[in-house]
Amino acid sequence: KFEKTFQPRKPSPSLIMMKGAIYTSFHSPITTSTTLPIPPIPPDGALIAIRATGVCRSDWHGWKGHDGDVRHFFQTHGPPFVPGHEASGVIVRLGSDLAAKQSSSSSSLRVGDRVAIPFILSCGTCRECLPPRNRPTICERQHQPGFTRWGTFAEYCAVSRAERNLREIPEGVSFVEAAALGCRFGTAFRAVLQQGRLLDVEERNGSGKEKEGRTHLFENREKYFSNYHGTIQKTVAVFGCGGLGLSCVAIASAFGAANIIAVDISPAALEKANELGATHTVQSPLLQPIPLWNDDNIAENNVYQQIMQFTEGMGVDLAIDAGGFEQTCLDALWTCRRGGTVVQVGLPSKTIAMPMARVAGREITVVGSHGFSSVEDDSGVSALDAILELVKCGKLEPAKLVDREVTLEEGVQALMDMDKGSPLGMVMITDFGPGVGAGAGADEITSRL
């Protein structure tokens, strides 16, 4: 899936430069530069003037060398590299193919459109994208800003496959809200509702009636939007309450999970989880070497004890590891009920030994979850379209997860500070300062690119 088409421009006096954040090797300090050339626009792509971009732990993983796509970028193209992958902005120029389509009024995109940028730019032609699989989140030839190509910690970002993947931001939805959807909130939507299948079997409001089979989220649009306030008699536990985990809590709450248990080492994170709809919280011990848990000694695990108490010894229906640490991963599995589901959505930085005998003996489903799709997938839903509509109608409020808006320099520091732990909520870069290309309009960019 490694991208071979992206070729960074070399600096040239004839080009408009931009301001952005870069690193030249893994672990090296991330710095800002005002002499970065605006990247080339693919024929099927668009150049986006970035208006908001989030600081995500996935960017930290890339900077640390944990991500294979970023490592491959350095091997293929060399430094520097621009991180960032959850963003929104304004189209300032279309690629040649889309520009031709626009002139014939056959393109859905226009210069000046406000757009949300998903971090998975699927191809639509590989075995995973095509029917009957319809799995664009695991596209074999996916492009990813901030991983396979320069990302969004810059004034401008060139994205490929724009018509397939970009979505116009509805009126009333801000750039910050749209950027929050670009990774963590959208990823949480897929983890909770699509991979975690929270809505699959419903026992609503004590009716005792169950609905078997996979529920399409739009089967009854009114039910799942602003006019629906039902309760799903399921217990969800979220392990790790950074931006991704808090997004999982918010989505589980918005869709009516009866019990939501938030687990984190930070009291402040747990307080925020309560604000977003958690019904119970568990403060986990500080991350430490993990004992070899088994059926004889698991009762000594503090997190296990409290969750068993909350669930009358049964365990949770849906356990979501949003932290990606060994401790959060194992706690999710050990606290999952018989026949329950564990969703691994946090990115572990190392291999974790799992008690697979417990998985087999209790028929626990363990499923991965990677990003989200901007086109209809195997669940029958385009996650990005669904979330934008949910935000527009007020059912989801991603702005509540934004802890602060910062400058590019402050965002860079926040990313490097993840060495010490994740920030509470989302940090959103909205101020790039006086860059060389700041304020350049579409006409000037068109004449000089």
C-alpha positions in Angstrom: 0.0 0.0 0.0 3.0 2.3 0.0 2.5 5.4 -2.1 5.1 5.9 -4.9 3.4 8.9 -6.7 4.2 11.7 -4.2 7.2 13.7 -5.1 8.0 16.7 -2.9 9.1 19.8 -4.7 12.5 21.2 -4.4 12.6 24.9 -3.2 12.7 27.3 -6.2 12.4 31.1 -6.3 9.6 30.7 -8.8 7.3 28.9 -6.4 5.1 30.2 -3.6 6.6 28.9 -0.4 4.5 28.0 2.6 5.0 27.7 6.4 4.9 24.3 7.9 6.3 22.0 10.6 8.9 19.4 9.6 11.3 16.8 11.0 14.3 15.5 9.2 14.8 12.2 11.2 12.9 10.2 13.7 13.1 11.6 17.3 14.8 14.8 16.1 13.2 18.1 17.1 10.2 19.2 15.1 10.8 22.7 13.7 8.9 25.2 11.6 10.0 26.6 8.3 8.7 29.3 6.0 10.6 28.1 3.0 8.7 24.9 2.2 7.5 24.5 -1.4 3.8 23.9 -1.8 3.5 20.2 -2.8 2.5 19.3 -6.3 -1.2 18.7 -6.9 -2.2 15.3 -8.3 -4.4 15.4 -11.5 -7.3 13.9 -9.5 -6.5 16.0 -6.4 -6.9 19.4 -4.9 -4.8 21.9 -3.0 -6.3 22.8 0.4 -5.6 25.9 2.4 -5.6 24.4 5.9 -7.8 26.2 8.4 -7.7 23.7 11.3 -5.6 20.6 12.0 -5.5 18.4 15.1 -2.5 17.2 17.1 -2.9 13.4 17.3 -0.9 10.6 18.9 -0.7 8.9 15.5 1.5 11.8 14.4 3.6 11.2 17.5 4.0 7.5 16.4 5.1 8.7 13.0 7.7 11.1 14.4 9.0 8.3 16.6 9.5 5.9 13.7 6.7 3.5 14.7 4.7 3.9 11.5 5.8 1.8 8.4 4.4 4.4 5.9 6.5 7.2 7.4 9.6 5.0 7.5 9.0 4.1 3.8 8.6 7.8 2.9 12.0 8.6 4.3 13.5 5.6 2.5 11.9 6.6 -0.8 11.9 10.4 -0.7 14.2 11.4 2.1 13.7 14.3 4.5 12.0 16.6 5.4 8.6 15.3 6.4 5.5 17.3 7.3 3.2 15.6 9.9 -0.5 16.0 10.4 -3.5 14.1 9.2 -6.8 15.4 10.7 -7.8 18.7 9.0 -10.2 20.9 7.2 -9.8 23.8 4.9 -10.7 25.6 1.7 -10.0 24.3 -1.9 -7.7 26.9 -3.6 -6.9 24.9 -6.7 -8.0 21.7 -8.4 -5.8 19.2 -10.2 -5.8 19.1 -13.9 -8.3 16.3 -14.3 -10.8 17.9 -11.8 -10.3 21.3 -13.3 -11.3 19.9 -16.7 -14.4 18.3 -15.1 -15.2 21.6 -13.4 -15.2 23.5 -16.7 -17.7 21.0 -18.1 -19.8 21.2 -14.8 -19.3 17.5 -14.1 -17.2 17.8 -10.9 -18.8 17.9 -7.4 -15.9 20.1 -6.1 -15.2 23.8 -6.7 -12.5 26.2 -5.8 -13.6 27.9 -2.6 -15.4 24.9 -1.2 -15.0 24.3 2.6 -14.0 20.7 2.9 -13.3 18.0 5.5 -10.3 15.9 4.8 -10.4 12.2 5.8 -6.9 10.7 6.5 -7.6 7.6 4.4 -7.8 8.5 0.8 -9.0 5.2 -0.7 -8.6 4.4 -4.4 -12.0 2.8 -5.2 -10.4 0.2 -7.6 -8.5 -2.3 -5.5 -9.9 -5.7 -4.2 -10.8 -4.2 -0.8 -12.6 -1.1 -2.2 -14.6 -2.9 -4.8 -17.8 -5.0 -4.2 -18.5 -7.3 -2.6 -15.9 -6.4 0.1 -16.5 -2.6 0.2 -13.7 -2.1 2.7 -12.1 1.3 1.8 -10.6 1.6 5.3 -8.2 -1.1 4.4 -7.7 0.0 0.8 -4.6 -1.7 -0.7 -3.4 1.5 -2.3 -4.5 4.1 0.2 -2.9 7.5 0.4 -2.6 9.2 3.8 -1.7 12.8 4.4 0.9 12.8 7.2 2.0 9.2 6.6 2.4 8.4 2.9 2.8 12.1 1.9 3.3 15.4 3.4 0.6 16.2 5.9 -1.5 19.1 7.3 0.9 20.8 9.7 1.3 23.4 7.0 -0.5 26.3 5.4 -1.4 24.0 2.4 -1.9 20.3 1.8 -2.2 18.6 -1.6 -4.6 15.6 -1.5 -5.2 13.0 -4.1 -8.5 11.3 -5.1 -10.2 14.5 -4.0 -13.7 13.9 -5.6 -14.0 10.5 -4.0 -12.8 11.4 -0.6 -13.3 15.1 0.2 -16.6 16.2 1.6 -18.1 19.7 1.7 -18.6 21.0 5.2 -22.3 21.8 5.9 -23.3 25.3 6.8 -23.2 25.8 10.5 -20.3 23.3 11.1 -17.0 25.0 11.8 -13.5 24.2 10.5 -12.5 23.1 14.0 -15.4 20.7 14.3 -14.7 19.4 10.8 -11.1 18.8 11.6 -12.0 17.0 14.7 -13.9 14.5 12.5 -10.8 13.9 10.3 -9.3 11.2 12.5 -10.3 10.7 16.2 -14.0 11.4 16.0 -14.5 9.6 12.7 -12.3 6.7 13.9 -14.3 6.5 17.1 -17.5 6.4 15.0 -16.3 3.3 13.1 -14.9 1.7 16.3 -18.1 2.0 18.3 -20.9 1.7 15.7 -19.4 -0.1 12.7 -16.7 -2.5 14.1 -18.1 -2.6 17.6 -21.7 -3.0 16.2 -23.2 -1.2 19.2 -26.6 -1.1 17.5 -26.7 -4.7 16.1 -28.9 -6.3 18.7 -31.3 -4.0 20.4 -33.1 -4.4 23.7 -34.6 -1.0 23.9 -36.4 0.6 26.9 -37.1 -2.7 28.5 -39.2 -4.0 25.6 -37.2 -7.3 25.5 -37.5 -7.3 21.8 -34.2 -8.1 20.0 -33.3 -7.4 16.4 -30.9 -9.8 14.9 -28.3 -9.1 12.2 -26.3 -6.1 11.2 -28.2 -2.8 11.6 -27.6 -0.2 8.9 -27.2 3.1 10.7 -29.5 4.8 8.2 -32.2 2.1 8.1 -34.5 4.6 9.9 -32.8 8.0 9.6 -35.1 9.7 12.2 -34.3 7.0 14.8 -30.6 7.7 14.7 -30.7 11.5 14.3 -32.0 14.4 16.4 -35.5 12.9 17.1 -34.2 9.7 18.6 -33.4 9.4 22.3 -33.7 5.6 23.0 -31.5 3.5 25.2 -29.5 0.4 24.2 -29.2 -2.1 27.0 -25.4 -2.6 26.5 -22.4 -1.8 28.6 -19.4 -0.2 26.8 -16.0 0.2 28.4 -13.4 2.6 26.9 -9.8 2.1 27.9 -7.7 5.2 27.5 -9.4 8.6 27.5 -7.3 10.8 25.3 -9.0 12.4 22.3 -9.8 9.1 20.7 -11.2 7.5 23.8 -13.2 10.5 24.8 -14.7 10.5 21.2 -15.7 6.9 21.8 -17.4 7.8 25.1 -19.3 10.7 23.4 -20.5 8.5 20.5 -21.6 5.6 22.7 -23.5 8.2 24.8 -25.1 9.9 21.8 -26.4 6.5 20.5 -27.9 5.5 23.9 -25.5 3.0 25.5 -27.1 2.3 28.9 -23.7 2.0 30.7 -20.4 3.5 29.7 -17.3 2.8 31.8 -14.3 5.1 31.2 -10.9 3.9 32.3 -7.8 6.1 32.5 -4.9 6.9 34.8 -5.8 10.6 34.8 -8.5 12.0 37.1 -8.9 15.0 34.7 -9.5 12.7 31.8 -12.1 10.7 33.7 -13.8 14.0 34.8 -14.0 14.9 31.1 -15.4 11.5 30.3 -18.2 12.1 32.8 -19.1 15.3 31.1 -19.3 13.5 27.8 -21.7 10.8 29.1 -19.7 8.1 31.0 -21.8 6.5 33.7 -18.9 5.0 35.6 -15.2 5.7 35.8 -12.2 3.7 36.9 -8.8 5.2 37.6 -6.2 2.7 36.5 -2.9 2.4 38.2 0.0 4.1 36.5 1.4 2.1 33.5 3.8 -0.5 34.8 5.1 -4.0 33.9 2.1 -6.2 33.4 1.8 -9.4 35.6 1.0 -12.6 33.8 -2.7 -12.5 34.4 -4.6 -15.8 34.4 -7.9 -17.1 35.7 -6.4 -17.7 39.1 -5.0 -14.2 39.8 -7.0 -11.8 37.6 -9.2 -10.9 40.6 -6.2 -9.0 41.9 -6.4 -6.6 39.0 -8.0 -3.4 40.3 -9.6 -2.4 36.9 -11.0 -5.9 36.6 -12.4 -5.8 40.1 -14.3 -2.6 39.6 -15.7 -3.4 36.2 -16.9 -6.8 37.5 -18.6 -4.9 40.3 -20.3 -2.5 37.9 -21.5 -5.4 35.7 -22.6 -7.8 38.4 -19.7 -10.1 37.5 -20.7 -10.4 33.8 -18.2 -8.1 32.1 -18.9 -5.6 29.3 -20.6 -6.2 26.0 -18.2 -4.0 24.1 -14.6 -3.2 25.3 -12.7 -0.6 23.3 -8.9 -0.2 23.6 -8.4 3.4 22.6 -5.0 3.7 24.4 -2.9 1.2 22.5 -0.8 0.3 25.6 -0.2 -3.3 26.8 -2.2 -2.5 30.0 -5.2 -1.1 28.2 -5.2 -3.9 25.6 -5.2 -6.7 28.2 -7.7 -5.0 30.5 -10.1 -4.7 27.6 -9.9 -8.4 26.9 -10.0 -9.6 30.5 -13.1 -7.5 31.3 -15.1 -8.5 28.1 -18.1 -10.7 28.8 -18.6 -14.1 27.3 -19.6 -13.6 23.7 -18.7 -10.0 23.8 -16.5 -7.9 21.5 -13.1 -6.2 21.9 -12.3 -3.5 19.4 -8.6 -2.6 19.1 -8.5 1.0 17.8 -5.6 2.4 19.7 -2.2 1.8 18.0 0.2 -0.3 20.0 3.8 0.5 19.5 5.0 -3.0 20.3 3.8 -6.6 20.1 1.4 -7.7 22.9 0.9 -11.3 24.1 -2.8 -12.0 24.3 -4.6 -14.7 26.4 -6.1 -16.4 23.4 -7.3 -19.4 25.3 -9.8 -17.0 27.0 -10.8 -15.6 23.6 -11.5 -19.1 22.4 -13.2 -20.5 25.5 -15.5 -17.5 25.9 -16.1 -16.9 22.2 -14.9 -13.3 22.4 -14.7 -11.4 19.1 -11.5 -9.4 18.7 -11.7 -7.0 15.8 -9.4 -4.2 14.6 -10.6 -0.8 13.6 -8.7 1.5 11.3 -9.9 5.1 10.5 -13.2 5.6 8.7 -14.5 5.9 5.2 -15.8 8.9 3.2 -17.7 6.5 0.9 -20.3 3.8 1.6 -18.6 0.8 3.0 -19.6 -2.7 4.1 -21.8 -1.4 6.8 -23.9 0.4 4.2 -22.8 3.9 5.4 -20.3 6.6 4.6 -19.0 7.4 8.0 -17.9 10.9 7.1 -21.3 11.8 5.5 -23.1 10.3 8.5 -20.9 12.2 11.1 -21.2 15.6 9.2 -25.0 15.2 9.3 -25.0 14.2 12.9 -22.9 17.3 13.8 -25.1 19.5 11.7 -28.3 18.4 13.5 -26.6 18.6 16.9 -26.6 14.9 17.9 -22.8 14.9 18.0 -20.7 17.8 19.3 -17.0 17.3 18.6 -16.2 20.8 19.7 -16.7 19.7 23.3 -13.6 17.5 22.9 -11.4 20.4 21.8 -9.3 21.4 24.7 -7.6 24.4 23.1 -6.8 26.1 19.8 -3.1 26.9 19.3 -0.5 28.3 16.9 1.6 26.0 14.7 4.5 26.4 17.0 2.4 25.5 20.1 1.0 22.6 18.2 4.5 21.3 17.4 5.4 21.5 21.1 2.2 19.7 22.1 3.1 16.9 19.7 6.6 16.5 21.2 5.2 16.7 24.7 3.3 13.5 24.0 6.6 11.9 25.2 5.2 12.6 28.7 1.6 11.6 28.0 -1.5 12.6 26.0 -3.2 16.0 26.5 -6.7 16.2 27.8 -9.0 16.4 24.8 -7.9 17.6 21.4 -5.3 20.3 20.6 -6.2 22.1 17.4 -3.8 24.2 15.3 -5.8 27.1 13.8 -3.1 29.9 13.6 -0.2 29.4 11.2 1.1 33.0 11.7 2.8 35.1 9.0 4.1 32.5 6.6 5.6 33.3 3.2 2.5 32.1 1.4 0.0 33.4 3.9 -3.0 34.9 2.3 -2.1 33.8 -1.2 -5.3 33.5 -3.2 -6.4 31.0 -5.8 -5.4 33.3 -8.7 -1.9 33.8 -7.4 -1.3 30.2 -6.6 -2.6 29.2 -10.0 -0.2 31.6 -11.7 2.9 30.5 -9.8 2.5 26.7 -9.1 
